[in-house]
C-alpha cells in the first residue's frame, strides 16, 4: 500500500504574514518534510493524524532567510496516510 498525504490545513494563532505557503519536501515512503516561510520566528508546528481530529504534533525549527523572513521546517517520521495542519504559535 502506497502512503499518501491527503490534505494540508494551515492555521496561525496570531497575525502572521505568510511569505511562502507550506510545501512538501524530501518525500519518501515513510517520512516527509513540510516547509513554509513567514515573517515570524515563532515555533514551527505540524499537527497530523488519520482523520480530521488529527491527534499528533511534530515540532520543527525555523531559521533566518533573507531580511526578517523565517523558513520553518518540520519533518514527520514513520509516516502513514495522514491529514496535516501546519501552525505557527
C-alpha positions as a printed Julia matrix, in Angstrom:
89×3 Matrix{Float64}:
  0.0    0.0    0.0
  1.4    3.36  -1.01
  1.46   6.08   1.65
 -0.21   9.35   0.72
 -0.85  12.68   2.33
 -4.48  13.59   1.89
 -4.67  17.25   2.91
 -2.8   20.17   4.41
 -4.61  22.75   6.54
 -2.85  25.96   7.56
 -3.81  27.9   10.68
 -1.99  30.55  12.62
 -2.78  31.59  16.21
 -1.97  35.25  15.53
 -1.31  37.63  12.68
  1.44  36.13  10.53
  2.49  37.23   7.08
  2.93  34.02   5.07
  5.64  34.73   2.51
  5.75  31.18   1.05
  2.84  28.77   1.6
  3.56  25.32   3.05
  5.05  22.85   0.59
  6.27  19.26   0.78
  9.97  18.46   0.54
 12.16  15.32   0.57
  9.27  12.86   0.43
  9.99   9.17   0.92
  7.63   6.25   1.63
  7.79   6.79   5.4
  8.78  10.41   6.02
  8.22  13.88   4.65
  9.35  17.42   5.39
  6.93  20.36   5.36
  8.41  23.83   4.86
  6.97  27.34   4.76
  8.19  30.9    5.16
  6.77  33.68   7.35
  7.75  36.96   8.95
  7.57  35.29  12.39
 10.19  33.36  14.34
  7.56  31.58  16.43
  7.52  27.82  16.96
  7.07  25.6   13.87
  4.33  23.02  14.43
  2.61  20.46  12.21
 -0.44  18.62  13.52
 -1.3   15.38  11.75
 -3.42  12.26  12.1
 -5.52   9.61  10.41
 -8.71  11.69  10.49
 -9.91  15.27  10.88
 -9.29  15.22  14.66
 -5.55  14.86  13.86
 -4.09  13.94  17.29
 -0.33  14.05  16.63
  2.03  17.02  16.8
  5.53  17.39  15.4
  7.62  20.43  16.34
 10.31  21.62  13.98
 12.64  24.55  13.68
 12.99  27.86  11.89
 15.95  29.71  10.53
 16.51  33.2    9.18
 16.07  33.52   5.44
 16.5   36.94   3.82
 15.85  40.02   5.92
 13.38  39.22   8.68
 11.9   36.16   6.95
 11.93  32.8    8.72
 11.94  29.42   6.96
 10.02  26.88   9.05
 10.86  23.17   8.71
  9.08  20.17  10.24
  9.84  16.53   9.39
  7.39  13.72  10.12
  8.96  10.27  10.52
  7.24   6.86  10.42
  4.63   8.3    8.07
  1.42   6.54   7.17
 -1.6    8.02   5.41
 -2.41  11.2    7.35
 -4.05  14.6    7.37
 -1.8   17.57   8.21
 -2.35  21.01   9.75
  0.55  23.47   9.74
  0.62  26.07  12.53
  2.84  28.8   13.9
  2.22  29.59  17.58
